[in-house]
């Protein structure tokens, strides 16, 4: 028997807990931070995450 999961309005993004991101944020002058910033310039997941955060902020302001 298949069950259909209830679609959630909350999306989960790996960017929130990404070890590479955490290392870059802990040491912003490191090579890892440079690599992270370069990665975010083209990563579709990061762009989707940023769009999601902007939408959340708009919803909170509208409430």
HTML snippet that shows the backbone in 3Dmol.js (N, CA, C, O; Angstrom):
<script src="https://3Dmol.org/build/3Dmol-min.js"></script>
<div id="view" style="width:600px;height:400px;position:relative"></div>
<script>
const pdb = `
ATOM      1  N   UNK A   1       0.836  -1.173   0.000  1.00  0.00           N
ATOM      2  CA  UNK A   1       0.000   0.000   0.000  1.00  0.00           C
ATOM      3  C   UNK A   1       0.886   1.242   0.000  1.00  0.00           C
ATOM      4  O   UNK A   1       1.770   1.386   0.844  1.00  0.00           O
ATOM      5  N   UNK A   2       0.640   2.131  -0.951  1.00  0.00           N
ATOM      6  CA  UNK A   2       1.404   3.368  -1.025  1.00  0.00           C
ATOM      7  C   UNK A   2       0.649   4.477  -0.308  1.00  0.00           C
ATOM      8  O   UNK A   2      -0.571   4.603  -0.416  1.00  0.00           O
ATOM      9  N   UNK A   3       1.393   5.253   0.408  1.00  0.00           N
ATOM     10  CA  UNK A   3       0.785   6.419   1.046  1.00  0.00           C
ATOM     11  C   UNK A   3       1.435   7.656   0.462  1.00  0.00           C
ATOM     12  O   UNK A   3       2.651   7.695   0.275  1.00  0.00           O
ATOM     13  N   UNK A   4       0.656   8.633   0.182  1.00  0.00           N
ATOM     14  CA  UNK A   4       1.181   9.879  -0.345  1.00  0.00           C
ATOM     15  C   UNK A   4       1.481  10.809   0.823  1.00  0.00           C
ATOM     16  O   UNK A   4       0.595  11.118   1.619  1.00  0.00           O
ATOM     17  N   UNK A   5       2.720  11.252   0.925  1.00  0.00           N
ATOM     18  CA  UNK A   5       3.038  12.176   2.011  1.00  0.00           C
ATOM     19  C   UNK A   5       2.323  13.502   1.796  1.00  0.00           C
ATOM     20  O   UNK A   5       2.117  13.938   0.663  1.00  0.00           O
ATOM     21  N   UNK A   6       1.958  14.120   2.878  1.00  0.00           N
ATOM     22  CA  UNK A   6       1.295  15.418   2.807  1.00  0.00           C
ATOM     23  C   UNK A   6       2.342  16.446   2.409  1.00  0.00           C
ATOM     24  O   UNK A   6       3.369  16.573   3.075  1.00  0.00           O
ATOM     25  N   UNK A   7       2.093  17.186   1.322  1.00  0.00           N
ATOM     26  CA  UNK A   7       3.076  18.180   0.912  1.00  0.00           C
ATOM     27  C   UNK A   7       3.226  19.251   1.979  1.00  0.00           C
ATOM     28  O   UNK A   7       2.240  19.752   2.521  1.00  0.00           O
ATOM     29  N   UNK A   8       4.440  19.584   2.263  1.00  0.00           N
ATOM     30  CA  UNK A   8       4.736  20.581   3.281  1.00  0.00           C
ATOM     31  C   UNK A   8       5.037  21.910   2.618  1.00  0.00           C
ATOM     32  O   UNK A   8       5.669  21.955   1.563  1.00  0.00           O
ATOM     33  N   UNK A   9       4.589  22.989   3.232  1.00  0.00           N
ATOM     34  CA  UNK A   9       4.900  24.307   2.707  1.00  0.00           C
ATOM     35  C   UNK A   9       6.341  24.680   3.061  1.00  0.00           C
ATOM     36  O   UNK A   9       6.927  25.575   2.451  1.00  0.00           O
ATOM     37  N   UNK A  10       6.896  23.996   4.037  1.00  0.00           N
ATOM     38  CA  UNK A  10       8.281  24.244   4.423  1.00  0.00           C
ATOM     39  C   UNK A  10       9.202  23.341   3.624  1.00  0.00           C
ATOM     40  O   UNK A  10       9.040  22.121   3.610  1.00  0.00           O
ATOM     41  N   UNK A  11      10.158  23.946   2.968  1.00  0.00           N
ATOM     42  CA  UNK A  11      11.128  23.182   2.197  1.00  0.00           C
ATOM     43  C   UNK A  11      12.377  23.004   3.046  1.00  0.00           C
ATOM     44  O   UNK A  11      12.708  23.852   3.875  1.00  0.00           O
ATOM     45  N   UNK A  12      13.054  21.904   2.828  1.00  0.00           N
ATOM     46  CA  UNK A  12      14.319  21.658   3.517  1.00  0.00           C
ATOM     47  C   UNK A  12      15.448  21.865   2.530  1.00  0.00           C
ATOM     48  O   UNK A  12      15.421  21.322   1.425  1.00  0.00           O
ATOM     49  N   UNK A  13      16.422  22.634   2.916  1.00  0.00           N
ATOM     50  CA  UNK A  13      17.569  22.910   2.074  1.00  0.00           C
ATOM     51  C   UNK A  13      18.828  22.423   2.789  1.00  0.00           C
ATOM     52  O   UNK A  13      19.026  22.690   3.974  1.00  0.00           O
ATOM     53  N   UNK A  14      19.659  21.720   2.064  1.00  0.00           N
ATOM     54  CA  UNK A  14      20.912  21.250   2.636  1.00  0.00           C
ATOM     55  C   UNK A  14      21.840  22.413   2.977  1.00  0.00           C
ATOM     56  O   UNK A  14      22.753  22.264   3.790  1.00  0.00           O
ATOM     57  N   UNK A  15      21.611  23.553   2.366  1.00  0.00           N
ATOM     58  CA  UNK A  15      22.452  24.725   2.616  1.00  0.00           C
ATOM     59  C   UNK A  15      22.417  25.142   4.089  1.00  0.00           C
ATOM     60  O   UNK A  15      23.387  25.696   4.606  1.00  0.00           O
ATOM     61  N   UNK A  16      21.293  24.872   4.759  1.00  0.00           N
ATOM     62  CA  UNK A  16      21.146  25.275   6.156  1.00  0.00           C
ATOM     63  C   UNK A  16      22.160  24.591   7.061  1.00  0.00           C
ATOM     64  O   UNK A  16      22.622  25.179   8.038  1.00  0.00           O
ATOM     65  N   UNK A  17      22.503  23.356   6.736  1.00  0.00           N
ATOM     66  CA  UNK A  17      23.401  22.588   7.603  1.00  0.00           C
ATOM     67  C   UNK A  17      24.681  22.150   6.890  1.00  0.00           C
ATOM     68  O   UNK A  17      25.385  21.264   7.376  1.00  0.00           O
ATOM     69  N   UNK A  18      24.980  22.747   5.771  1.00  0.00           N
ATOM     70  CA  UNK A  18      26.128  22.348   4.960  1.00  0.00           C
ATOM     71  C   UNK A  18      27.448  22.545   5.724  1.00  0.00           C
ATOM     72  O   UNK A  18      27.737  23.650   6.182  1.00  0.00           O
ATOM     73  N   UNK A  19      28.240  21.486   5.859  1.00  0.00           N
ATOM     74  CA  UNK A  19      29.520  21.610   6.565  1.00  0.00           C
ATOM     75  C   UNK A  19      30.469  22.598   5.885  1.00  0.00           C
ATOM     76  O   UNK A  19      31.223  23.303   6.556  1.00  0.00           O
ATOM     77  N   UNK A  20      30.428  22.644   4.565  1.00  0.00           N
ATOM     78  CA  UNK A  20      31.294  23.576   3.834  1.00  0.00           C
ATOM     79  C   UNK A  20      30.919  25.024   4.176  1.00  0.00           C
ATOM     80  O   UNK A  20      31.790  25.870   4.379  1.00  0.00           O
ATOM     81  N   UNK A  21      29.650  25.284   4.235  1.00  0.00           N
ATOM     82  CA  UNK A  21      29.177  26.628   4.592  1.00  0.00           C
ATOM     83  C   UNK A  21      29.572  26.985   6.018  1.00  0.00           C
ATOM     84  O   UNK A  21      30.019  28.101   6.278  1.00  0.00           O
ATOM     85  N   UNK A  22      29.410  26.047   6.939  1.00  0.00           N
ATOM     86  CA  UNK A  22      29.750  26.310   8.337  1.00  0.00           C
ATOM     87  C   UNK A  22      31.234  26.621   8.497  1.00  0.00           C
ATOM     88  O   UNK A  22      31.602  27.528   9.244  1.00  0.00           O
ATOM     89  N   UNK A  23      32.083  25.875   7.803  1.00  0.00           N
ATOM     90  CA  UNK A  23      33.532  26.148   7.872  1.00  0.00           C
ATOM     91  C   UNK A  23      33.848  27.523   7.300  1.00  0.00           C
ATOM     92  O   UNK A  23      34.674  28.255   7.844  1.00  0.00           O
ATOM     93  N   UNK A  24      33.190  27.868   6.204  1.00  0.00           N
ATOM     94  CA  UNK A  24      33.425  29.170   5.581  1.00  0.00           C
ATOM     95  C   UNK A  24      32.973  30.310   6.498  1.00  0.00           C
ATOM     96  O   UNK A  24      33.644  31.337   6.594  1.00  0.00           O
ATOM     97  N   UNK A  25      31.836  30.125   7.167  1.00  0.00           N
ATOM     98  CA  UNK A  25      31.337  31.169   8.056  1.00  0.00           C
ATOM     99  C   UNK A  25      32.192  31.300   9.315  1.00  0.00           C
ATOM    100  O   UNK A  25      32.317  32.394   9.865  1.00  0.00           O
ATOM    101  N   UNK A  26      32.780  30.196   9.774  1.00  0.00           N
ATOM    102  CA  UNK A  26      33.622  30.240  10.969  1.00  0.00           C
ATOM    103  C   UNK A  26      34.960  30.913  10.702  1.00  0.00           C
ATOM    104  O   UNK A  26      35.560  31.487  11.610  1.00  0.00           O
ATOM    105  N   UNK A  27      35.428  30.846   9.463  1.00  0.00           N
ATOM    106  CA  UNK A  27      36.712  31.449   9.120  1.00  0.00           C
ATOM    107  C   UNK A  27      36.582  32.115   7.750  1.00  0.00           C
ATOM    108  O   UNK A  27      36.982  31.534   6.741  1.00  0.00           O
ATOM    109  N   UNK A  28      36.025  33.334   7.704  1.00  0.00           N
ATOM    110  CA  UNK A  28      35.702  33.970   6.429  1.00  0.00           C
ATOM    111  C   UNK A  28      36.908  34.306   5.538  1.00  0.00           C
ATOM    112  O   UNK A  28      36.731  34.577   4.350  1.00  0.00           O
ATOM    113  N   UNK A  29      38.112  34.293   6.084  1.00  0.00           N
ATOM    114  CA  UNK A  29      39.286  34.620   5.270  1.00  0.00           C
ATOM    115  C   UNK A  29      40.006  33.376   4.736  1.00  0.00           C
ATOM    116  O   UNK A  29      41.048  33.486   4.090  1.00  0.00           O
ATOM    117  N   UNK A  30      39.455  32.221   5.005  1.00  0.00           N
ATOM    118  CA  UNK A  30      40.106  30.974   4.598  1.00  0.00           C
ATOM    119  C   UNK A  30      39.853  30.659   3.122  1.00  0.00           C
ATOM    120  O   UNK A  30      38.994  31.254   2.471  1.00  0.00           O
ATOM    121  N   UNK A  31      40.624  29.715   2.630  1.00  0.00           N
ATOM    122  CA  UNK A  31      40.428  29.234   1.271  1.00  0.00           C
ATOM    123  C   UNK A  31      39.041  28.617   1.127  1.00  0.00           C
ATOM    124  O   UNK A  31      38.395  28.778   0.092  1.00  0.00           O
ATOM    125  N   UNK A  32      38.583  27.916   2.153  1.00  0.00           N
ATOM    126  CA  UNK A  32      37.263  27.288   2.118  1.00  0.00           C
ATOM    127  C   UNK A  32      36.174  28.351   1.940  1.00  0.00           C
ATOM    128  O   UNK A  32      35.193  28.124   1.232  1.00  0.00           O
ATOM    129  N   UNK A  33      36.349  29.493   2.575  1.00  0.00           N
ATOM    130  CA  UNK A  33      35.370  30.573   2.431  1.00  0.00           C
ATOM    131  C   UNK A  33      35.374  31.114   1.001  1.00  0.00           C
ATOM    132  O   UNK A  33      34.316  31.409   0.444  1.00  0.00           O
ATOM    133  N   UNK A  34      36.544  31.242   0.416  1.00  0.00           N
ATOM    134  CA  UNK A  34      36.622  31.697  -0.979  1.00  0.00           C
ATOM    135  C   UNK A  34      35.953  30.699  -1.907  1.00  0.00           C
ATOM    136  O   UNK A  34      35.224  31.076  -2.824  1.00  0.00           O
ATOM    137  N   UNK A  35      36.209  29.428  -1.659  1.00  0.00           N
ATOM    138  CA  UNK A  35      35.599  28.369  -2.461  1.00  0.00           C
ATOM    139  C   UNK A  35      34.075  28.394  -2.292  1.00  0.00           C
ATOM    140  O   UNK A  35      33.336  28.220  -3.260  1.00  0.00           O
ATOM    141  N   UNK A  36      33.622  28.607  -1.077  1.00  0.00           N
ATOM    142  CA  UNK A  36      32.188  28.671  -0.804  1.00  0.00           C
ATOM    143  C   UNK A  36      31.538  29.834  -1.554  1.00  0.00           C
ATOM    144  O   UNK A  36      30.492  29.660  -2.180  1.00  0.00           O
ATOM    145  N   UNK A  37      32.151  31.019  -1.493  1.00  0.00           N
ATOM    146  CA  UNK A  37      31.585  32.181  -2.186  1.00  0.00           C
ATOM    147  C   UNK A  37      31.538  31.946  -3.693  1.00  0.00           C
ATOM    148  O   UNK A  37      30.571  32.332  -4.349  1.00  0.00           O
ATOM    149  N   UNK A  38      32.571  31.320  -4.243  1.00  0.00           N
ATOM    150  CA  UNK A  38      32.570  30.996  -5.668  1.00  0.00           C
ATOM    151  C   UNK A  38      31.439  30.018  -5.970  1.00  0.00           C
ATOM    152  O   UNK A  38      30.712  30.174  -6.951  1.00  0.00           O
ATOM    153  N   UNK A  39      31.302  29.013  -5.119  1.00  0.00           N
ATOM    154  CA  UNK A  39      30.265  27.998  -5.301  1.00  0.00           C
ATOM    155  C   UNK A  39      28.872  28.623  -5.317  1.00  0.00           C
ATOM    156  O   UNK A  39      28.031  28.241  -6.131  1.00  0.00           O
ATOM    157  N   UNK A  40      28.626  29.574  -4.430  1.00  0.00           N
ATOM    158  CA  UNK A  40      27.295  30.184  -4.337  1.00  0.00           C
ATOM    159  C   UNK A  40      26.979  31.053  -5.540  1.00  0.00           C
ATOM    160  O   UNK A  40      25.814  31.381  -5.765  1.00  0.00           O
ATOM    161  N   UNK A  41      27.979  31.435  -6.318  1.00  0.00           N
ATOM    162  CA  UNK A  41      27.719  32.278  -7.490  1.00  0.00           C
ATOM    163  C   UNK A  41      27.027  31.519  -8.614  1.00  0.00           C
ATOM    164  O   UNK A  41      26.425  32.136  -9.493  1.00  0.00           O
ATOM    165  N   UNK A  42      27.101  30.207  -8.601  1.00  0.00           N
ATOM    166  CA  UNK A  42      26.476  29.425  -9.684  1.00  0.00           C
ATOM    167  C   UNK A  42      25.575  28.295  -9.196  1.00  0.00           C
ATOM    168  O   UNK A  42      24.885  27.684 -10.012  1.00  0.00           O
ATOM    169  N   UNK A  43      25.553  27.999  -7.921  1.00  0.00           N
ATOM    170  CA  UNK A  43      24.805  26.847  -7.392  1.00  0.00           C
ATOM    171  C   UNK A  43      23.291  27.096  -7.426  1.00  0.00           C
ATOM    172  O   UNK A  43      22.808  28.025  -6.778  1.00  0.00           O
ATOM    173  N   UNK A  44      22.539  26.279  -8.172  1.00  0.00           N
ATOM    174  CA  UNK A  44      21.086  26.480  -8.224  1.00  0.00           C
ATOM    175  C   UNK A  44      20.409  26.212  -6.880  1.00  0.00           C
ATOM    176  O   UNK A  44      19.387  26.828  -6.577  1.00  0.00           O
ATOM    177  N   UNK A  45      20.957  25.310  -6.075  1.00  0.00           N
ATOM    178  CA  UNK A  45      20.399  25.044  -4.755  1.00  0.00           C
ATOM    179  C   UNK A  45      20.518  26.252  -3.846  1.00  0.00           C
ATOM    180  O   UNK A  45      19.581  26.579  -3.118  1.00  0.00           O
ATOM    181  N   UNK A  46      21.672  26.922  -3.884  1.00  0.00           N
ATOM    182  CA  UNK A  46      21.888  28.111  -3.065  1.00  0.00           C
ATOM    183  C   UNK A  46      20.942  29.226  -3.493  1.00  0.00           C
ATOM    184  O   UNK A  46      20.382  29.930  -2.653  1.00  0.00           O
ATOM    185  N   UNK A  47      20.769  29.384  -4.792  1.00  0.00           N
ATOM    186  CA  UNK A  47      19.866  30.427  -5.288  1.00  0.00           C
ATOM    187  C   UNK A  47      18.430  30.143  -4.869  1.00  0.00           C
ATOM    188  O   UNK A  47      17.696  31.064  -4.510  1.00  0.00           O
ATOM    189  N   UNK A  48      18.026  28.889  -4.911  1.00  0.00           N
ATOM    190  CA  UNK A  48      16.680  28.517  -4.469  1.00  0.00           C
ATOM    191  C   UNK A  48      16.534  28.772  -2.968  1.00  0.00           C
ATOM    192  O   UNK A  48      15.486  29.228  -2.511  1.00  0.00           O
ATOM    193  N   UNK A  49      17.579  28.480  -2.210  1.00  0.00           N
ATOM    194  CA  UNK A  49      17.564  28.712  -0.762  1.00  0.00           C
ATOM    195  C   UNK A  49      17.419  30.198  -0.463  1.00  0.00           C
ATOM    196  O   UNK A  49      16.644  30.577   0.415  1.00  0.00           O
ATOM    197  N   UNK A  50      18.151  31.041  -1.177  1.00  0.00           N
ATOM    198  CA  UNK A  50      18.073  32.486  -0.966  1.00  0.00           C
ATOM    199  C   UNK A  50      16.685  33.018  -1.333  1.00  0.00           C
ATOM    200  O   UNK A  50      16.159  33.895  -0.649  1.00  0.00           O
ATOM    201  N   UNK A  51      16.096  32.497  -2.398  1.00  0.00           N
ATOM    202  CA  UNK A  51      14.737  32.881  -2.788  1.00  0.00           C
ATOM    203  C   UNK A  51      13.751  32.488  -1.703  1.00  0.00           C
ATOM    204  O   UNK A  51      12.856  33.258  -1.355  1.00  0.00           O
ATOM    205  N   UNK A  52      13.920  31.291  -1.174  1.00  0.00           N
ATOM    206  CA  UNK A  52      13.054  30.806  -0.096  1.00  0.00           C
ATOM    207  C   UNK A  52      13.157  31.709   1.135  1.00  0.00           C
ATOM    208  O   UNK A  52      12.141  32.043   1.743  1.00  0.00           O
ATOM    209  N   UNK A  53      14.371  32.102   1.503  1.00  0.00           N
ATOM    210  CA  UNK A  53      14.555  32.985   2.661  1.00  0.00           C
ATOM    211  C   UNK A  53      13.901  34.345   2.425  1.00  0.00           C
ATOM    212  O   UNK A  53      13.306  34.914   3.340  1.00  0.00           O
ATOM    213  N   UNK A  54      14.009  34.864   1.211  1.00  0.00           N
ATOM    214  CA  UNK A  54      13.393  36.153   0.888  1.00  0.00           C
ATOM    215  C   UNK A  54      11.881  36.056   0.971  1.00  0.00           C
ATOM    216  O   UNK A  54      11.226  36.971   1.470  1.00  0.00           O
ATOM    217  N   UNK A  55      11.320  34.953   0.488  1.00  0.00           N
ATOM    218  CA  UNK A  55       9.873  34.762   0.566  1.00  0.00           C
ATOM    219  C   UNK A  55       9.409  34.654   2.012  1.00  0.00           C
ATOM    220  O   UNK A  55       8.353  35.177   2.368  1.00  0.00           O
ATOM    221  N   UNK A  56      10.192  33.980   2.846  1.00  0.00           N
ATOM    222  CA  UNK A  56       9.852  33.869   4.270  1.00  0.00           C
ATOM    223  C   UNK A  56       9.856  35.234   4.934  1.00  0.00           C
ATOM    224  O   UNK A  56       8.972  35.542   5.733  1.00  0.00           O
ATOM    225  N   UNK A  57      10.846  36.053   4.607  1.00  0.00           N
ATOM    226  CA  UNK A  57      10.942  37.376   5.192  1.00  0.00           C
ATOM    227  C   UNK A  57       9.756  38.248   4.774  1.00  0.00           C
ATOM    228  O   UNK A  57       9.225  39.011   5.580  1.00  0.00           O
ATOM    229  N   UNK A  58       9.349  38.130   3.516  1.00  0.00           N
ATOM    230  CA  UNK A  58       8.188  38.889   3.045  1.00  0.00           C
ATOM    231  C   UNK A  58       6.915  38.451   3.762  1.00  0.00           C
ATOM    232  O   UNK A  58       6.071  39.280   4.103  1.00  0.00           O
ATOM    233  N   UNK A  59       6.780  37.146   3.990  1.00  0.00           N
ATOM    234  CA  UNK A  59       5.595  36.642   4.684  1.00  0.00           C
ATOM    235  C   UNK A  59       5.554  37.143   6.121  1.00  0.00           C
ATOM    236  O   UNK A  59       4.487  37.466   6.643  1.00  0.00           O
ATOM    237  N   UNK A  60       6.715  37.204   6.754  1.00  0.00           N
ATOM    238  CA  UNK A  60       6.759  37.668   8.144  1.00  0.00           C
ATOM    239  C   UNK A  60       6.457  39.163   8.231  1.00  0.00           C
ATOM    240  O   UNK A  60       5.824  39.612   9.187  1.00  0.00           O
ATOM    241  N   UNK A  61       6.898  39.923   7.256  1.00  0.00           N
ATOM    242  CA  UNK A  61       6.617  41.357   7.257  1.00  0.00           C
ATOM    243  C   UNK A  61       5.142  41.628   6.979  1.00  0.00           C
ATOM    244  O   UNK A  61       4.566  42.585   7.496  1.00  0.00           O
ATOM    245  N   UNK A  62       4.543  40.773   6.156  1.00  0.00           N
ATOM    246  CA  UNK A  62       3.134  40.948   5.817  1.00  0.00           C
ATOM    247  C   UNK A  62       2.194  40.506   6.916  1.00  0.00           C
ATOM    248  O   UNK A  62       1.016  40.863   6.907  1.00  0.00           O
ATOM    249  N   UNK A  63       2.698  39.732   7.862  1.00  0.00           N
ATOM    250  CA  UNK A  63       1.832  39.206   8.946  1.00  0.00           C
ATOM    251  C   UNK A  63       1.563  40.235  10.001  1.00  0.00           C
ATOM    252  O   UNK A  63       0.859  39.955  10.971  1.00  0.00           O
TER     253      UNK A  63
END
`;
const viewer = $3Dmol.createViewer("view");
viewer.addModel(pdb, "pdb");
viewer.setStyle({}, {cartoon: {color: "spectrum"}});
viewer.zoomTo();
viewer.render();
</script>
